[in-house]
Amino acid sequence: MPIYQLEPDLTVPEFQDLLERSTLAERRQIDDPVLLEGMLRGADVIVAAREGDLLVGVSRAISDFHYCTYLADLAVDVAYQRQGIGKQLIQQTHEAAGPKTMLILLSAPKAADFYPHIGMAQHPSCWIQMGE
């Protein structure tokens, strides 16, 4: 069973490696260490799931700790998926950010069926403006 812990100092190489072992690498610029460093240091909450020393899952969130928490990344090693790790990472993230906050995320297409399964509701109106 994985150990879950807050890891505000998660390293770029570990984060990059996990993204490659999950499906999230398909939607992240994993070859840009400056970007990955900024993503990690700009996060308010980083929760890691570890099997021994191996990082098998991570969640990265931005929060005001009162009203809303944006779950920016949820990545689980493909070899460890369907074991409840993603659900536990979400719960740990929500607890760390404040369980009264509204947890918000944009689902990866392959993960869209996962979120209703763990009790999350789909919101009918979400608007995004992509960066450069």
N, C-alpha and C positions, 0 to 999 in steps of 0.2 A: 504494500500500500504506500502510495506517495506521501511525503511530508510536505505540507503547505506552509509557506512563510512569506512575510513581506521581504522583498529584496530590492530596496531603493538603489543599490549599487550594482545591479546586474550588469555584467560586462557585455560589450558589443559582440565579441566573438561567440559567447554563449547564446545570446539572443539571435544572432544571425544563423547559427547552427540549428537552433530549434525551428526558426522560420523555414529553413530548408527541409527539415524533417516533418513539417506540417504542410498543410495545403496553403497556408498564408503566404508563402514565398511567391506564389503566383500573382499576388496583388500588392507586393511591397518591393521597393527598390533595394534589394538585399545586397547589392554590390556597391552601395554608397555608405561607407562607415561613418561619414560626417552626419548624414541624414539619420542613421540608426542611433548614433550617439545623442543627437538632438531629440529624437523620439523618446529615448530612455530618460534623459535628464529633464525633459519637459513634462514627464508624467508625475502625477501626484500620488498614485498608488500602483505599485508593481507587486503582484503576487506570483510566486514561483511554486511549481510542483516538482519535487525531486524524488527520484528513486536512487538512493545513495547519493552519489555526486552528480548523477546524470539529470540534467534539466529535461523534464518530459512535458511540461506545460507552463504557460505564462499568461497572465492577463496584465494589461497596461491600461490605466484609466486616468482621466482628467476630471477633477471634481472641485466644487466649491465647498464641499463637506456639509452643506445645509439643504440645498434644493435639488441639485442635479449632479449626476455622475455620468460621464460619457465613457463607455467601455470601448476604447479605441482598438485594442487588439486582444484576441483570445486565440491562442495557438496551443495545440496539443499534438505531440509527436504521433504520426499516423499509426505507429506500432502500439500506442497506448490509448487510442481512441475507443469509445464505447465501453469505458470503464468508470464513468462518472467523474472524470477529472475536470472536464469543461464545466460541468454543473457546480462542482466544488470550488473551482477557481472563481466563478461568477459570485457564489455566495460569500466567499472570503473577501472578494473585492468590494462587494456591497457593504459588508460589515465594516471593513476598514474605512470606507468613504462615508459611512453613516447610513444605517439601514432605513432611515426616513427619507433619504434622497431618492429621487426618481432615477432609475438606471436606464440609460439610453444606449442603443448600439445600432450599427448598420450591419446587417448580416452579409456574409459572403454567400454567393449563390449556392454553393454546395452545402452550406450549413443552415439554410433557411428552414428546413424541417426540424432541426434540432431544438430551436427556441420555444416553439409551442409545446413541445414534448416535456420541457422542464417548467412549464407554467408561465412563460412570458407571453404577453399579448402583442399582436402586431398593431402598429399605429398606421392609420390610413394616409397620413400626410407627412411626408418628410421631404425636405428640399435641400439640395446640395449645390454648391458652386465649386467646381474643381479648380485647384491651383494650377499654376503654370507647369 
